[in-house]
Amino acid sequence: MSKSKGARITITLECPCRNSNDKNKRKKGIFRYTSTKNRKNTPNRIELMKFCPNCNQHEKFKEIK
């Protein structure tokens, strides 16, 4: 018998700066992180402060589908 998936899932976090035309950006493009979360403890989407190398600063990364 195989085990069930459980409550922990892999999520993708994306920087909201992807659409802005900021002059402080290093390069164009989308930067994403992957992480895991417990779907029972945090059912809604999460936001984490991470470093964005495109913006060259810390930004709130939001969970995407």
C-alpha positions as CSV (number, residue, x, y, z in Angstrom):
1,M,0.0,0.0,0.0
2,S,1.3,3.5,-0.8
3,K,1.1,6.3,1.7
4,S,-1.2,9.3,1.2
5,K,0.2,12.6,0.2
6,G,-0.3,14.2,3.5
7,A,-0.9,17.8,4.4
8,R,2.5,19.2,3.2
9,I,2.5,20.6,-0.4
10,T,5.0,22.4,-2.6
11,I,4.2,26.0,-3.5
12,T,5.7,28.6,-5.8
13,L,6.4,32.1,-4.7
14,E,6.7,34.9,-7.2
15,C,7.9,38.5,-6.9
16,P,5.3,41.2,-7.7
17,C,7.9,43.4,-9.4
18,R,7.7,41.4,-12.6
19,N,5.5,43.9,-14.4
20,S,7.0,47.2,-13.2
21,N,9.4,49.2,-15.3
22,D,11.7,50.2,-12.4
23,K,15.1,51.7,-13.2
24,N,16.6,49.9,-10.2
25,K,16.1,46.5,-11.7
26,R,19.2,44.5,-12.6
27,K,17.6,42.5,-15.4
28,K,14.2,41.8,-16.9
29,G,12.3,38.6,-16.1
30,I,10.5,36.7,-13.4
31,F,12.1,35.4,-10.3
32,R,10.5,32.5,-8.3
33,Y,11.2,30.6,-5.2
34,T,9.8,27.2,-4.2
35,S,8.8,26.2,-0.7
36,T,6.5,23.9,1.2
37,K,3.6,24.6,3.5
38,N,1.2,22.6,5.6
39,R,-2.2,23.0,3.9
40,K,-4.1,22.2,7.1
41,N,-2.4,25.0,9.1
42,T,-2.3,27.6,6.4
43,P,-5.2,27.1,3.9
44,N,-5.0,30.5,2.3
45,R,-2.1,31.9,0.2
46,I,1.0,33.0,2.0
47,E,3.4,36.0,1.5
48,L,7.0,35.8,2.6
49,M,9.8,38.4,2.5
50,K,12.5,37.2,0.2
51,F,15.4,38.7,-1.7
52,C,14.7,39.4,-5.3
53,P,17.9,39.6,-7.4
54,N,16.0,41.3,-10.2
55,C,15.0,44.2,-8.0
56,N,18.1,44.0,-5.9
57,Q,16.1,44.3,-2.6
58,H,13.8,42.4,-0.3
59,E,10.2,42.1,-1.5
60,K,7.0,40.3,-0.5
61,F,6.8,37.2,-2.6
62,K,3.2,35.9,-3.0
63,E,2.1,32.4,-3.6
64,I,0.9,31.6,-7.1
65,K,-1.2,28.7,-8.4
